[in-house]
Amino acid sequence: MKALYGKNPSAAKIDNAAALVIFCIFTVLVLAVLALGVSAYKNMTDISLEIYDERVCLSYMWTKVKNGDDAGKVYMVGFHGLPALCIEEVYEDIKYITLIYHYDGWVYELFFEDGLEFYPEEGVPVIRNKSLSFERFEDGLIKVSVGSESVFISPRGKTGIAFAGGGL
């Protein structure tokens, strides 16, 4: 050992310890950077999925209104204390109702013959969402909002659409 490190063998121990400390610090920093990258990726993915779900929900709402779009057949109602979008349709002289509402973290659809009584949990969950709200304007325009996204629907036989919010 004296030949390699001169007259002081403790210098070799100090060099080895310093190299080990530097390696440990480097390893900890690499792991920290990786953990931050994973966290950032997860946050971006969650936000992207939430925005996707909001847009899919709005597209679903617009499509439902467009398919049942007769003058006076699309309107807002209260359904067991929940705001709901109501679409009336007639098949073979029987009047049917489609209700779309938010219940227990989901957007639900309930299709039934007019005059029958149902409860919110009896609908079909369509898409998970944090919120769904409706607002009707004097000219018949209905604003449907899901999270940070909104769509304006004109349901009087001439469906129009306009998006607002999150950059659509």
C-alpha positions in Angstrom: 0.0 0.0 0.0 2.8 2.4 0.7 4.0 2.2 -2.8 0.6 3.3 -4.2 -0.2 6.1 -1.8 3.2 7.2 -0.7 3.9 7.2 3.0 0.3 7.6 4.2 -2.0 4.5 4.0 -4.9 6.4 5.5 -5.1 8.5 2.3 -6.3 5.4 0.5 -9.2 5.0 3.0 -10.1 8.7 2.6 -10.1 8.4 -1.2 -12.3 5.3 -1.1 -14.7 6.9 1.4 -14.9 10.1 -0.7 -15.6 8.1 -3.9 -18.3 6.1 -2.0 -20.0 9.3 -0.7 -19.9 10.9 -4.1 -21.4 7.7 -5.7 -24.2 7.7 -3.0 -25.0 11.3 -3.5 -25.2 10.8 -7.3 -27.5 7.7 -6.8 -29.8 9.7 -4.5 -30.0 12.6 -7.0 -30.8 10.2 -9.9 -33.5 8.5 -7.9 -35.0 11.9 -6.9 -35.1 13.1 -10.5 -36.7 9.9 -11.6 -39.3 10.2 -8.8 -40.1 13.8 -9.9 -40.4 12.7 -13.5 -42.8 9.9 -12.6 -44.9 12.3 -10.5 -45.0 14.9 -13.3 -46.0 12.2 -15.9 -48.8 10.9 -13.6 -50.2 14.4 -13.1 -50.1 15.1 -16.8 -51.8 11.8 -17.6 -54.5 12.4 -15.0 -55.2 15.9 -16.3 -55.3 14.6 -19.9 -57.7 11.8 -19.0 -60.0 14.2 -17.1 -60.1 16.6 -20.0 -60.8 13.7 -22.4 -63.6 12.5 -20.2 -65.1 16.0 -20.1 -65.0 16.3 -23.8 -66.4 12.9 -24.4 -69.3 13.6 -22.0 -70.1 16.9 -23.8 -70.0 15.2 -27.2 -72.3 12.5 -25.8 -74.7 15.2 -24.6 -74.7 17.0 -27.9 -75.3 13.8 -29.8 -78.2 12.8 -27.6 -79.8 16.2 -28.1 -79.2 16.2 -31.9 -80.7 12.7 -32.2 -83.9 13.7 -30.3 -84.1 17.2 -31.6 -87.7 18.2 -32.3 -89.0 21.6 -31.4 -90.0 21.7 -27.7 -88.8 18.1 -27.0 -85.5 19.0 -25.3 -85.7 20.8 -22.0 -84.4 20.8 -18.4 -86.3 19.2 -15.5 -85.8 18.3 -11.9 -85.4 14.6 -11.2 -85.6 13.7 -7.5 -83.8 16.9 -6.7 -81.2 16.6 -9.5 -81.0 18.8 -12.5 -81.6 16.7 -15.6 -81.8 17.2 -19.4 -85.0 15.7 -20.7 -85.5 14.5 -24.3 -89.0 13.4 -25.4 -89.4 10.9 -28.2 -92.4 9.1 -29.7 -92.2 5.6 -31.0 -95.3 3.9 -32.3 -97.6 6.4 -30.6 -96.0 5.9 -27.2 -94.1 8.8 -25.6 -90.7 8.0 -24.1 -88.4 10.1 -22.0 -84.6 10.1 -21.8 -83.2 11.8 -18.8 -79.5 12.6 -18.5 -78.3 13.7 -15.1 -75.3 13.5 -12.7 -75.5 11.1 -9.8 -72.9 9.6 -7.5 -69.9 10.8 -9.6 -71.3 9.5 -12.9 -73.3 10.9 -15.7 -76.4 8.7 -16.0 -79.0 8.1 -18.7 -82.5 6.8 -18.0 -84.8 5.8 -20.8 -88.4 5.0 -19.9 -92.0 5.2 -21.0 -93.7 8.5 -19.9 -95.8 8.2 -16.8 -93.6 5.6 -15.1 -91.6 6.5 -11.9 -87.9 5.7 -11.5 -85.1 6.8 -9.1 -81.6 8.1 -10.0 -79.8 4.9 -9.1 -81.9 3.0 -11.7 -80.3 4.8 -14.6 -77.4 3.5 -16.6 -74.0 5.1 -15.7 -72.5 6.4 -18.9 -69.2 8.2 -18.0 -67.5 9.0 -14.7 -67.4 12.8 -14.1 -67.0 15.1 -11.2 -69.8 17.4 -12.2 -72.5 18.1 -14.7 -74.7 21.2 -14.8 -77.3 22.7 -17.1 -78.3 26.3 -17.7 -81.1 27.4 -20.0 -81.2 30.9 -21.6 -84.2 32.8 -22.7 -83.7 32.1 -26.4 -83.8 28.3 -25.7 -80.1 27.8 -25.7 -78.9 25.3 -23.2 -75.4 25.5 -21.7 -74.1 22.1 -20.5 -71.0 22.3 -18.3 -68.7 19.4 -17.3 -65.8 20.4 -15.2 -63.9 23.2 -17.0 -65.6 22.5 -20.4 -68.9 23.8 -21.7 -71.1 23.3 -24.7 -74.0 25.5 -25.9 -76.8 23.5 -27.5 -79.7 25.1 -29.4 -82.3 22.3 -29.3 -85.2 23.7 -31.3 -85.1 21.6 -34.4 -81.9 23.2 -35.6 -79.1 21.9 -33.4 -76.1 24.2 -33.2 -73.1 23.7 -31.1 -70.4 26.0 -29.7 -67.7 25.0 -27.2 -66.4 27.2 -24.4 -63.8 26.6 -21.7 -60.7 24.5 -21.7 -59.4 25.5 -25.2 -61.6 23.6 -27.6 
